[in-house]
Amino acid sequence: MQPGATTVFGRLGLTSRLEAAGAVPNGIDLWTRYGWIRPPDEGLYGYNVRRSVLDPMLRDAAAGTPGVDLRLGVKATGLIRRGGRVEGVQATDHTGEEQRFPGRVVVGADGRHFPVASWAGVPVKKRKHGRFIYFASFEDVPLPRGPRSLMWFTDPDVAYVFPNDGGTTVVAVMLTADELADFRRDVDGNLRRLVAGLPDAPDLSRARRVSDYVGVPHHPDVSRRAAAPGLALVGDAAPTTDYQWGVGCGWALESAVWLADGIGPVLSGPAPDTSARSTGRSGATPTGTTAPSPRTTSSSRTSRAGGP
């Protein structure tokens, strides 16, 4: 996760828990054809940590927040709408029973596949970037440059090594789309051979893979407006950018804070009258309220669809 996430962890009181769980501060060395670049180890830093460690912490933080009613095992299936405005979420629980959750604002935090935005009819633009990525977690990876993240720009390909919590290391390669068919014929062998050919790369010959490979063969850049009447989108549910820079989790956390700061004061007040009679037009933003801006996210008083 990028440094922007660290400030959010501080606000949530999770920094000490992350570090106690073994999250690795992610200073990074970058290789180009001109050699190694080591940015100064000053200022903010991010963390390398597995989602299996991070996600339970975030759920615990949400569950312990006053005003939050955490519903596990409930899946959003649609939106409640009136007069062009989103007014809640339709869902089913683990028994299949249908439920309705009305809310003054619904937050779509459901990632790049974004069904919430699609249900709301928010227009989307997509642009191919012509690359794919595969990655997996390994144990017993020797780290020639210490516990630092490593990134190789070999033009046009990119490779990564991320020391992680629990003695694991994530190894990833990003190649151009024309290489996908050949790479898929032997994912493990191709990844290991590619890494072996990198300057100062760790030796994976004795490393033990401890996860399945995750491949993302077609992942276009996506952009859409981050707000509609009664709806706000955060993280990859709004814009999804080239994953080369690994901004996904940090972007989700930062945009959530922006939204909470932006609309929290409004939601803490009395609910406005959203009827057509009071606003003069159906589905309009009520006078005296603030519509979520493209860079805003959640409040304990919103109905939240999707996301961790």
C-alpha positions as CSV (number, residue, x, y, z in Angstrom):
1,M,0.0,0.0,0.0
2,Q,1.2,3.5,-0.9
3,P,2.1,6.1,1.8
4,G,-1.3,7.8,1.5
5,A,-2.8,4.7,3.3
6,T,-0.5,5.3,6.3
7,T,-2.3,8.5,7.4
8,V,-5.6,6.6,7.3
9,F,-4.3,3.8,9.5
10,G,-3.2,6.5,11.9
11,R,-6.7,8.0,12.0
12,L,-8.2,4.6,12.6
13,G,-5.7,3.7,15.3
14,L,-4.4,0.7,13.4
15,T,-0.7,1.5,12.9
16,S,0.5,-0.3,16.0
17,R,-1.6,-3.3,15.2
18,L,-0.3,-3.5,11.7
19,E,3.3,-3.3,12.8
20,A,2.7,-5.9,15.5
21,A,1.3,-8.2,12.9
22,G,4.5,-7.9,10.9
23,A,3.5,-5.4,8.2
24,V,6.7,-4.3,6.4
25,P,7.3,-0.5,5.9
26,N,7.8,-0.4,2.1
27,G,10.8,1.6,1.1
28,I,11.5,0.8,-2.5
29,D,14.5,0.5,-4.8
30,L,13.9,0.8,-8.6
31,W,16.0,-0.5,-11.4
32,T,16.1,1.1,-14.8
33,R,18.6,0.7,-17.7
34,Y,20.7,3.4,-15.9
35,G,21.0,1.3,-12.8
36,W,19.5,1.3,-9.3
37,I,17.6,4.3,-7.8
38,R,17.0,4.4,-4.1
39,P,14.6,7.3,-3.0
40,P,15.4,8.9,0.3
41,D,14.0,7.1,3.3
42,E,12.3,10.2,4.6
43,G,8.7,11.3,5.1
44,L,5.7,8.9,4.9
45,Y,5.9,5.3,3.9
46,G,3.4,2.6,3.1
47,Y,3.1,-1.0,4.2
48,N,3.4,-4.4,2.6
49,V,0.8,-6.7,4.3
50,R,-1.4,-9.5,3.2
51,R,-5.1,-8.9,2.8
52,S,-5.8,-11.9,5.1
53,V,-4.1,-9.8,7.9
54,L,-5.4,-6.3,6.9
55,D,-9.0,-7.1,6.2
56,P,-10.0,-8.5,9.6
57,M,-8.4,-5.4,11.2
58,L,-10.5,-3.1,9.0
59,R,-13.7,-5.1,9.8
60,D,-12.9,-4.9,13.5
61,A,-12.4,-1.1,13.2
62,A,-15.7,-0.7,11.4
63,A,-17.6,-2.9,13.9
64,G,-16.2,-0.9,16.8
65,T,-17.2,2.5,15.4
66,P,-20.3,4.1,17.0
67,G,-23.2,4.2,14.6
68,V,-22.1,1.2,12.5
69,D,-24.3,-1.8,12.2
70,L,-22.0,-4.4,10.5
71,R,-24.0,-7.1,8.6
72,L,-21.8,-10.0,7.6
73,G,-23.0,-12.5,5.0
74,V,-25.3,-10.0,3.4
75,K,-24.9,-9.5,-0.4
76,A,-26.2,-6.4,-2.2
77,T,-28.4,-7.3,-5.1
78,G,-29.8,-3.9,-6.2
79,L,-30.6,-0.3,-5.3
80,I,-33.7,1.3,-3.9
81,R,-34.5,4.3,-6.2
82,R,-37.1,7.0,-6.3
83,G,-37.4,9.8,-8.7
84,G,-33.9,9.2,-10.1
85,R,-32.3,9.2,-6.6
86,V,-30.7,6.3,-4.9
87,E,-32.3,5.8,-1.4
88,G,-31.0,2.5,-0.2
89,V,-29.8,-1.0,-1.0
90,Q,-31.6,-4.3,-1.7
91,A,-29.8,-7.4,-0.4
92,T,-30.1,-11.0,0.5
93,D,-28.6,-12.7,3.5
94,H,-27.0,-16.2,3.8
95,T,-30.4,-17.8,4.0
96,G,-31.6,-16.1,0.8
97,E,-34.0,-13.8,2.6
98,E,-34.4,-10.5,0.9
99,Q,-33.7,-7.3,2.9
100,R,-33.9,-3.6,2.3
101,F,-31.6,-1.0,3.8
102,P,-32.7,2.6,3.3
103,G,-30.1,5.3,3.6
104,R,-29.5,9.0,2.8
105,V,-26.4,8.1,1.0
106,V,-25.3,4.7,-0.5
107,V,-21.6,4.2,-0.8
108,G,-20.4,1.9,-3.6
109,A,-17.1,0.4,-2.4
110,D,-17.3,-2.8,-4.4
111,G,-14.1,-2.6,-6.4
112,R,-13.3,-2.5,-10.1
113,H,-16.2,-4.8,-11.1
114,F,-18.6,-2.2,-9.6
115,P,-22.1,-3.6,-9.9
116,V,-23.4,-0.8,-7.7
117,A,-22.3,1.9,-10.2
118,S,-23.8,-0.2,-13.0
119,W,-27.2,-0.6,-11.1
120,A,-27.2,3.2,-10.8
121,G,-26.6,3.7,-14.5
122,V,-23.5,5.7,-14.0
123,P,-21.7,6.1,-17.4
124,V,-18.3,4.5,-17.7
125,K,-15.3,5.0,-20.0
126,K,-12.7,2.2,-20.5
127,R,-9.3,2.3,-22.1
128,K,-7.0,-0.7,-22.7
129,H,-3.4,-0.4,-21.6
130,G,-2.1,-3.6,-23.3
131,R,-0.6,-5.4,-20.3
132,F,-1.3,-8.2,-18.0
133,I,0.0,-9.2,-14.5
134,Y,0.6,-12.4,-12.6
135,F,1.7,-12.7,-9.0
136,A,2.0,-15.1,-6.1
137,S,3.4,-15.3,-2.6
138,F,6.6,-17.3,-1.7
139,E,8.5,-18.3,1.4
140,D,12.3,-18.7,1.7
141,V,13.0,-15.9,-0.8
142,P,16.6,-14.5,-0.3
143,L,16.4,-10.7,-0.3
144,P,19.7,-9.3,-1.8
145,R,18.8,-5.7,-0.9
146,G,17.3,-6.3,2.5
147,P,13.7,-5.9,3.4
148,R,13.0,-3.3,0.7
149,S,10.5,-3.5,-2.1
150,L,12.1,-3.9,-5.5
151,M,10.8,-2.9,-8.9
152,W,12.5,-3.4,-12.3
153,F,11.6,-1.4,-15.4
154,T,13.0,-3.5,-18.2
155,D,11.1,-1.7,-21.0
156,P,8.4,-2.7,-21.8
157,D,8.1,-5.3,-19.0
158,V,8.0,-4.7,-15.2
159,A,8.8,-7.0,-12.3
160,Y,8.3,-6.6,-8.6
161,V,9.4,-8.2,-5.3
162,F,7.5,-7.2,-2.1
163,P,8.7,-8.5,1.3
164,N,5.6,-9.1,3.3
165,D,4.4,-10.1,6.7
166,G,4.8,-13.6,8.1
167,G,8.1,-14.2,6.2
168,T,6.3,-14.2,2.8
169,T,7.3,-12.3,-0.3
170,V,5.1,-11.4,-3.2
171,V,6.7,-11.7,-6.6
172,A,4.9,-10.2,-9.6
173,V,5.6,-9.7,-13.3
174,M,3.7,-7.4,-15.7
175,L,4.2,-8.1,-19.4
176,T,2.7,-6.8,-22.7
177,A,-0.5,-8.4,-23.9
178,D,1.1,-10.1,-26.9
179,E,3.0,-12.4,-24.5
180,L,0.0,-13.6,-22.6
181,A,-0.7,-16.8,-24.6
182,D,2.9,-18.0,-24.2
183,F,3.2,-17.0,-20.6
184,R,0.1,-18.9,-19.6
185,R,1.5,-22.2,-20.9
186,D,3.9,-22.4,-18.0
187,V,3.1,-19.6,-15.5
188,D,5.4,-20.8,-12.7
189,G,8.3,-21.6,-14.9
190,N,8.0,-18.4,-16.9
191,L,7.8,-16.2,-13.9
192,R,10.8,-17.8,-12.3
193,R,12.9,-17.6,-15.5
194,L,12.0,-14.0,-16.0
195,V,13.0,-13.1,-12.4
196,A,16.2,-15.1,-12.8
197,G,17.2,-12.8,-15.7
198,L,16.8,-9.6,-13.7
199,P,19.8,-7.6,-12.3
200,D,20.4,-8.3,-8.6
201,A,17.2,-10.4,-8.4
202,P,16.5,-12.8,-5.6
203,D,17.2,-16.5,-6.3
204,L,13.8,-18.3,-6.5
205,S,15.2,-21.7,-7.2
206,R,14.6,-22.8,-3.6
207,A,11.7,-20.5,-2.9
208,R,8.5,-22.3,-2.0
209,R,5.3,-20.9,-3.5
210,V,2.6,-20.7,-0.8
211,S,-0.3,-19.3,-2.8
212,D,-2.0,-19.8,-6.1
213,Y,-1.0,-17.5,-8.9
214,V,-3.3,-14.6,-9.4
215,G,-3.5,-13.4,-13.0
216,V,-5.2,-10.3,-14.4
217,P,-5.2,-10.7,-18.2
218,H,-7.6,-8.0,-19.1
219,H,-7.8,-5.0,-16.7
220,P,-8.6,-1.8,-18.6
221,D,-8.3,1.7,-17.1
222,V,-11.8,2.7,-16.1
223,S,-13.2,6.1,-15.3
224,R,-16.7,7.2,-14.2
225,R,-18.2,10.0,-12.1
226,A,-17.8,9.3,-8.5
227,A,-21.2,10.6,-7.5
228,A,-24.9,10.5,-8.4
229,P,-28.0,11.6,-6.5
230,G,-27.9,9.6,-3.3
231,L,-24.8,7.6,-4.4
232,A,-21.0,8.0,-3.9
233,L,-18.3,5.7,-5.2
234,V,-14.9,5.2,-3.6
235,G,-11.7,3.4,-4.6
236,D,-11.8,1.3,-7.8
237,A,-15.6,1.6,-8.0
238,A,-15.0,5.0,-9.5
239,P,-11.7,5.3,-11.4
240,T,-9.5,2.2,-11.8
241,T,-6.0,3.0,-13.1
242,D,-3.1,1.1,-14.5
243,Y,-2.0,-1.3,-11.7
244,Q,1.6,-0.7,-12.4
245,W,2.0,1.6,-9.4
246,G,-0.1,-0.4,-7.0
247,V,-2.4,2.4,-5.8
248,G,-5.6,0.3,-5.4
249,C,-5.8,-0.2,-1.6
250,G,-4.3,3.2,-0.7
251,W,-6.7,4.9,-3.1
252,A,-9.7,3.1,-1.6
253,L,-8.7,4.2,1.9
254,E,-7.9,7.8,1.0
255,S,-11.0,8.3,-1.0
256,A,-13.1,6.9,1.9
257,V,-11.6,9.5,4.2
258,W,-12.3,12.3,1.7
259,L,-15.9,11.2,1.5
260,A,-16.3,10.9,5.2
261,D,-14.8,14.3,5.8
262,G,-16.9,15.8,3.0
263,I,-20.4,14.5,3.8
264,G,-20.1,13.5,7.5
265,P,-21.1,16.9,8.8
266,V,-24.1,16.9,6.4
267,L,-25.3,13.4,7.5
268,S,-24.9,14.2,11.1
269,G,-27.7,16.8,10.8
270,P,-31.4,16.3,10.2
271,A,-32.5,14.5,7.1
272,P,-33.6,17.0,4.4
273,D,-36.9,16.9,2.6
274,T,-36.0,15.3,-0.8
275,S,-39.5,15.5,-2.2
276,A,-40.1,17.2,-5.6
277,R,-42.4,19.7,-3.8
278,S,-39.5,21.0,-1.6
279,T,-36.8,21.0,-4.2
280,G,-38.8,22.0,-7.2
281,R,-37.7,19.0,-9.3
282,S,-37.7,15.2,-8.8
283,G,-34.3,13.8,-7.8
284,A,-32.6,17.2,-7.3
285,T,-30.0,17.8,-4.6
286,P,-31.9,19.3,-1.7
287,T,-31.3,22.9,-0.8
288,G,-28.9,23.3,2.0
289,T,-27.2,19.9,1.4
290,T,-23.9,19.1,-0.3
291,A,-23.8,16.5,-3.1
292,P,-20.8,14.1,-2.8
293,S,-17.9,15.4,-4.9
294,P,-15.9,13.1,-7.2
295,R,-13.3,12.8,-4.4
296,T,-15.4,11.9,-1.4
297,T,-16.4,8.4,0.9
298,S,-18.2,6.9,3.8
299,S,-19.9,7.7,7.0
300,S,-21.3,5.4,9.7
301,R,-24.7,6.8,8.7
302,T,-24.5,5.7,5.1
303,S,-25.7,2.5,3.6
304,R,-22.6,0.8,2.3
305,A,-22.7,-1.7,-0.6
306,G,-19.8,-3.9,-1.1
307,G,-16.1,-3.5,-0.1
308,P,-14.3,-4.9,2.8
